[in-house]
Amino acid sequence: MIKRTHLRQFLAVVETGGFTAAARRINVTQPTLSVGIAELERLVGAPLFVRDRRNVRLTEAGNRLLAHARAIEREFRLAEASLRSEADLAPPLRLGVLASLPTAFLTRLSARFAGPEPLVLTEGSDAELRRKLGEGQIDAALTLLREGEDARPIIDEGYRMMLPASHRLAGRATLDPAELASETMIARRSCELLAETSRFFTQRGVRPRFLLRSANDDRCMALVRGGMGVTTAPESLRCEGVVAVPLDGYDFRRRIGLIDGKTQRDDTRSAVLLACDSAIA
């Protein structure tokens, strides 16, 4: 079977014009090179070179092999270069992101991240992200800040009742929960306040009909925009065609910031924060 070593020896002789120079180029002895060429000639079943005292010339079989040998060696080198490029890439920054962050914000964040490594996003709940951070599965997390955590809030916002812009209550400054008793609700399963929200309405005697329970915030907000129902959500999830109205007694807020893993570098942290600030602006 013809091996790459055979082809490299063959090309070295062609390109240098002689066995001595070829052996020097590929760092083998001349007898070793001669043995290799002889083995290649045996494998192809024909002489490849005409040898004389001054130089070597390709035979007809040698000329036919030359094009194939060059193409094969070129593919070998391209494959090696590709593998080296992948190996030389910096490991990606594995950034955990809260599942309820707006898609538009994450799009801008990804577009404006200019760190020294590629960015890979992993979404999850606050508990999931903190577990992955502790286990080293992600390098940093954009998630809810807890009391006493020393991190600058990137997003600090309240929760609102999201209504379609055409809704009869859309122009109100505030809403009484009782006014929503007859409304069709859409439950955002990604909401960090799901249990608190259910308890809030139950305590006030509001038990609405639910159209959908979904962890897909984009789908939930699209249904609100289309007039199919209403929902509670952080202010940042408001989109075109939807109005955000404060709900009496529903005074929850959330603060989202960057929590670092054990190995996070200062330059990477700065790049994430800069991208976040740009995405917010």
C-alpha positions in Angstrom: 0.0 0.0 0.0 1.3 3.4 -0.9 2.0 5.6 2.2 2.3 9.3 2.6 6.0 8.8 3.3 6.4 7.3 -0.2 4.8 10.3 -1.8 6.8 12.8 0.2 10.0 11.1 -0.8 8.9 11.1 -4.4 8.0 14.8 -4.4 11.3 15.7 -2.7 13.2 14.1 -5.5 11.1 15.9 -8.1 11.4 19.3 -6.5 15.1 19.1 -5.7 16.1 17.3 -8.9 18.3 14.7 -7.2 18.5 12.1 -4.5 21.2 13.8 -2.4 19.3 17.1 -2.1 16.0 15.3 -1.6 17.4 13.2 1.3 18.8 16.4 2.9 15.4 18.2 2.6 13.4 15.5 4.3 16.1 14.6 6.8 16.8 11.0 5.8 19.9 9.3 4.6 20.3 8.8 0.8 20.2 5.0 1.1 16.9 5.3 3.0 15.5 7.5 0.3 16.6 5.1 -2.4 15.0 2.2 -0.7 11.8 4.2 -0.3 11.7 5.2 -4.0 12.4 1.6 -5.1 9.5 0.4 -2.9 7.2 3.0 -4.4 8.2 1.9 -7.9 7.4 -1.7 -7.0 4.0 -0.7 -5.7 3.1 1.2 -8.8 4.6 -1.4 -11.1 6.8 0.9 -13.1 10.0 3.0 -12.9 9.4 6.6 -11.9 12.7 8.2 -12.6 15.4 7.9 -15.3 18.7 8.3 -13.5 22.0 9.5 -15.0 25.1 11.1 -13.6 23.9 14.7 -13.8 20.2 14.5 -12.8 17.0 12.5 -12.6 14.1 12.8 -14.9 10.5 11.6 -14.6 9.3 8.7 -16.7 5.8 8.6 -18.2 4.6 6.8 -15.1 6.3 9.3 -12.9 4.6 12.2 -14.7 1.2 10.5 -14.2 1.9 10.0 -10.5 3.1 13.5 -10.0 -0.3 15.2 -10.3 -1.9 12.7 -7.9 1.0 13.0 -5.4 0.8 16.8 -5.3 -3.0 16.8 -4.8 -2.8 14.2 -2.0 -0.1 16.1 -0.2 -2.0 19.3 -0.5 -5.1 17.7 1.1 -2.9 16.3 3.9 -1.5 19.8 4.6 -4.9 21.4 4.6 -6.2 18.8 7.0 -3.2 19.4 9.3 -3.6 23.2 9.2 -7.3 22.9 10.0 -6.6 20.7 13.0 -3.9 23.0 14.2 -6.2 26.0 13.9 -8.9 24.3 16.0 -6.4 23.3 18.6 -4.9 26.8 18.8 -8.4 28.4 19.4 -8.9 29.8 22.9 -11.4 27.7 24.8 -14.9 29.4 24.6 -16.4 31.5 27.3 -19.3 29.5 28.6 -21.8 32.1 29.8 -24.9 31.0 31.6 -27.9 33.2 31.0 -31.2 33.3 32.8 -33.9 31.7 30.7 -36.2 34.7 31.2 -33.8 37.3 29.8 -35.2 38.9 26.7 -34.2 37.4 23.4 -33.4 40.9 21.9 -31.0 41.6 24.8 -29.2 38.3 24.3 -28.9 38.9 20.5 -27.3 42.3 21.1 -25.0 40.9 23.8 -23.8 38.2 21.5 -23.3 40.6 18.6 -21.3 43.0 20.8 -19.2 40.6 22.8 -15.5 41.3 21.9 -13.7 39.0 24.3 -10.5 37.1 23.6 -12.4 33.8 23.1 -15.6 32.6 21.4 -18.9 33.0 23.3 -21.1 30.0 24.1 -24.5 30.6 25.8 -26.2 28.2 28.2 -29.7 29.1 29.5 -31.4 27.9 32.6 -33.1 28.9 35.8 -31.2 30.7 38.6 -30.8 27.4 40.5 -29.6 25.5 37.4 -27.0 28.2 36.5 -25.6 28.4 40.0 -25.3 24.6 40.1 -23.5 24.5 36.8 -21.2 27.4 37.9 -20.3 25.5 41.1 -19.6 22.3 39.1 -17.4 24.2 36.6 -19.8 23.5 33.6 -20.0 27.2 32.9 -17.5 30.1 33.5 -19.9 32.9 34.5 -23.6 33.5 34.8 -26.0 36.4 34.1 -28.6 35.6 36.7 -30.6 36.9 39.7 -28.5 38.7 42.3 -29.3 37.6 45.9 -29.2 39.7 48.9 -25.6 40.6 49.9 -24.0 39.5 46.7 -21.3 41.9 45.6 -22.1 42.4 41.9 -23.2 45.4 39.9 -26.8 45.0 38.7 -26.9 45.0 34.9 -30.7 44.9 34.9 -32.8 46.3 37.8 -36.5 46.2 37.0 -40.0 45.7 38.3 -42.7 43.3 37.2 -45.8 44.5 35.3 -49.1 43.2 33.9 -48.6 42.8 30.2 -51.7 43.6 28.1 -52.3 43.9 24.4 -52.1 47.5 23.3 -55.8 47.3 22.2 -57.0 46.0 25.6 -59.7 47.9 27.4 -57.4 48.4 30.4 -54.2 49.3 28.5 -54.5 53.0 29.2 -54.8 52.6 33.0 -52.0 54.0 35.3 -52.4 51.0 37.6 -54.6 47.9 37.8 -56.5 46.3 40.7 -56.1 42.5 40.6 -59.9 42.1 40.9 -60.2 43.7 37.5 -58.4 40.8 35.9 -60.7 38.1 37.3 -62.5 37.6 34.0 -59.3 37.7 31.9 -57.6 34.8 30.1 -54.1 34.3 31.5 -50.9 33.0 30.0 -48.6 31.5 32.5 -44.8 32.0 31.9 -43.2 28.9 33.3 -39.8 30.6 33.1 -40.9 33.2 35.6 -38.8 33.4 38.8 -41.9 34.4 40.6 -44.3 31.7 39.4 -45.2 30.5 42.9 -45.4 34.0 44.3 -47.6 35.1 41.4 -50.0 32.2 41.8 -50.2 32.9 45.6 -50.8 36.7 44.9 -53.9 36.1 42.7 -55.3 33.3 44.8 -55.1 35.4 48.0 -57.1 38.0 46.2 -59.8 35.6 44.9 -58.6 35.8 41.3 -58.7 32.4 39.6 -58.6 33.1 35.9 -58.8 30.7 33.0 -55.4 29.8 31.5 -54.9 29.6 27.7 -51.3 28.4 27.9 -48.6 27.4 30.3 -45.2 27.7 28.6 -41.5 28.3 29.3 -41.2 30.0 25.9 -41.4 33.7 26.7 -41.4 34.8 23.1 -44.5 32.6 22.5 -46.2 33.9 25.6 -45.6 37.6 24.6 -46.7 36.9 21.0 -50.0 35.6 22.3 -50.4 38.6 24.5 -49.7 40.9 21.5 -52.3 39.0 19.5 -55.0 39.6 22.1 -55.2 36.0 23.3 -54.5 36.7 27.0 -52.5 38.7 29.5 -49.6 37.8 31.7 -47.2 39.1 34.3 -43.6 39.7 33.3 -40.5 41.8 34.0 -40.6 45.2 32.3 -37.8 44.2 29.8 -40.1 41.6 28.2 -42.5 44.3 26.9 -42.5 44.3 23.1 -44.2 46.2 20.3 -48.0 45.9 20.6 -47.9 45.2 24.3 -48.3 47.6 27.2 -46.9 47.1 30.7 -49.2 48.4 33.5 -48.3 48.3 37.2 -50.4 45.9 39.3 -51.5 47.1 42.8 -49.6 45.2 45.5 -47.5 43.3 43.0 -44.3 45.1 43.9 -41.7 42.5 43.1 -38.4 43.5 41.5 -35.4 41.6 40.0 -31.7 42.5 39.9 -29.6 40.6 37.3 -25.8 40.7 37.4 -22.7 38.8 36.4 -21.5 36.1 38.8 -18.0 34.8 38.1 -16.7 31.3 38.3 -13.5 30.4 40.0 -11.3 30.8 36.9 -12.8 33.8 35.2 -10.2 36.3 34.0 -10.5 40.1 34.4 -10.3 40.8 30.6 -13.1 38.3 29.9 -15.3 39.8 32.8 -14.7 43.3 31.3 -15.7 42.1 27.8 -19.0 40.6 29.1 -19.9 43.7 31.2 -19.1 46.0 28.3 -21.3 43.9 25.9 -24.1 43.9 28.5 -24.0 47.7 28.9 -24.0 48.1 25.2 -26.9 45.7 24.8 -28.9 47.6 27.4 -28.1 51.0 25.9 
